[in-house]
Amino acid sequence: MIYQEDRPTALSVKENFDAIYVNNFSRLFLFAKEYVLFDEEAENIVQDIFLMLWEKRDVLRVDVSLTAYLFTLVKNKCIDFLRHRMVEQMYSENIQHEYNEELNVKLFALESFDHNFSSEEDIEILLRNAIDKLPERCRLIFIKSRIEGKKYKEIAEELNLSVNTVEGQISIALKKLREELKDYLPLLFFLFIC
């Protein structure tokens, strides 16, 4: 054995780095691979451990056996790797779920369009009915803003309200209309943009 009793000092790690690498790399790699499953990831983990060992070779003091120390480092790196992968997977599943929900809404809107609309008048009736369901003040402010094209300040002065109140009422109206027209939003968006 090149290093004494598997408890190297900073000097012995520095002097025996090559031997430590050769004697431990394969075992550490197989250990990491058992948990991270991919050769490349296991190799990266073990390489990171030896890079850290090399960078700290002048100051490193190991109070346990070098083998135990190295396996602990690999274990901790594997834990970090697996936690990171779990977060990535959860994020990916959330994105996929949101995308599927969006596709379902669009599909339903298109299917509803095929069955429920025969003219622009039908669309206008749908919009008018949704606007009519708004609370009175909210409806009045929404009509002045979106249909008559007035600015918030003009509406506020005309109705003796603050601009913040007008903004709040428009926000409420849009939220209620989005909910009321949720099945038709993709279609309505397309019609009003074109």
Secondary structure by P-SEA (a helix, b strand, c coil): cccccccccaaaaaacaaaaaaacaaaaaaaaaaccccaaaaaaaaaaaaaaaaaacccccccccaaaaaaaaaaaaaaaaaaaaaaaaaaaaaaaaaaaaaaaaaaaaaaaaacccccaaaaaaaaaaaaaaccaaaaaaaaacccccccaaaaaaaacccaaaaaaaaaaaaaaaaaaacccaaaaaaaaac
